Amino acid sequence: MSKLSEMQVGDIAQIKGYSSGHSAYCGQLLSMGLTPNTVFTLVHRAPLGDPVQIQVRDTLLSLRQAEANLLDICLSPCDHHV
C-alpha cells in the first residue's frame, strides 16, 4: 500500500482502505465519497505541501495532508482496477 504523500500532481490512484486507529475521521472521508476501490487524481498540492486537492468522480476535494494520508492507496495501474 502507498500513501497520498508519495503521489505527484497528475498521478492516478485507487483507494484500498484506511489506516487503523482513526475511525472518526475515516467516517468523514467515507461520507465525502472516498470509498474503497474509488479512483482519484491528485490535482494540486499547495507550495508547502498542505493542503492537497484531489478529483474524485466529478468533484474536487481539498484535504489536509495528514488526513489524506489516512487513505491506503494503490498507485495506478492497480492489479484489480475497478
C-alpha positions as CSV (number, residue, x, y, z in Angstrom):
1,M,0.0,0.0,0.0
2,S,1.1,3.6,-0.7
3,K,0.2,6.9,0.8
4,L,-1.1,10.0,-0.9
5,S,2.1,11.9,0.1
6,E,4.0,9.6,-2.3
7,M,1.9,10.9,-5.3
8,Q,2.9,13.6,-7.8
9,V,0.4,16.0,-9.3
10,G,-1.4,14.2,-12.2
11,D,-1.0,10.7,-10.7
12,I,-4.0,8.5,-10.5
13,A,-4.6,6.1,-7.6
14,Q,-7.2,3.8,-6.2
15,I,-8.4,3.8,-2.6
16,K,-7.8,0.4,-1.0
17,G,-8.8,1.2,2.6
18,Y,-7.9,3.3,5.6
19,S,-5.2,3.4,8.3
20,S,-6.4,1.9,11.6
21,G,-7.0,4.0,14.7
22,H,-8.7,7.0,13.1
23,S,-12.3,5.7,12.7
24,A,-14.0,9.1,13.4
25,Y,-12.2,10.8,10.5
26,C,-12.5,7.8,8.3
27,G,-16.2,8.1,8.6
28,Q,-16.0,11.7,7.3
29,L,-13.8,10.5,4.4
30,L,-16.4,7.9,3.5
31,S,-19.2,10.5,3.6
32,M,-17.2,12.6,1.0
33,G,-17.2,9.6,-1.4
34,L,-13.7,8.3,-0.6
35,T,-14.8,4.7,-0.5
36,P,-12.7,1.6,-1.2
37,N,-12.0,1.0,-4.9
38,T,-12.7,4.6,-5.8
39,V,-10.2,6.0,-8.3
40,F,-9.0,9.6,-7.9
41,T,-6.4,12.0,-9.4
42,L,-4.1,14.3,-7.4
43,V,-4.9,17.7,-9.0
44,H,-2.9,20.2,-6.9
45,R,-0.5,20.3,-4.0
46,A,0.0,23.7,-2.1
47,P,3.5,25.1,-2.2
48,L,4.3,23.8,1.3
49,G,2.5,20.5,0.6
50,D,-0.6,21.2,2.6
51,P,-3.5,21.0,1.6
52,V,-3.8,18.7,-1.4
53,Q,-6.6,18.8,-3.9
54,I,-7.9,15.6,-5.5
55,Q,-10.6,14.9,-8.1
56,V,-13.0,12.1,-7.1
57,R,-15.5,11.4,-9.9
58,D,-16.7,14.9,-10.9
59,T,-15.8,16.5,-7.6
60,L,-12.7,18.4,-6.4
61,L,-11.9,17.9,-2.7
62,S,-9.2,19.6,-0.6
63,L,-7.7,17.6,2.2
64,R,-5.1,18.3,4.8
65,Q,-2.0,16.1,4.1
66,A,-2.3,14.4,7.5
67,E,-6.0,13.5,6.7
68,A,-5.2,12.4,3.2
69,N,-2.5,10.1,4.5
70,L,-5.2,8.1,6.3
71,L,-6.0,6.6,2.9
72,D,-4.3,3.4,1.9
73,I,-4.0,3.6,-1.8
74,C,-2.7,1.7,-4.8
75,L,-0.9,3.8,-7.4
76,S,-2.3,3.0,-10.9
77,P,-2.2,0.7,-12.5
78,C,-3.7,-1.4,-9.8
79,D,-3.9,-5.1,-10.1
80,H,-7.7,-5.2,-9.7
81,H,-8.7,-1.8,-11.2
82,V,-12.4,-1.3,-10.9
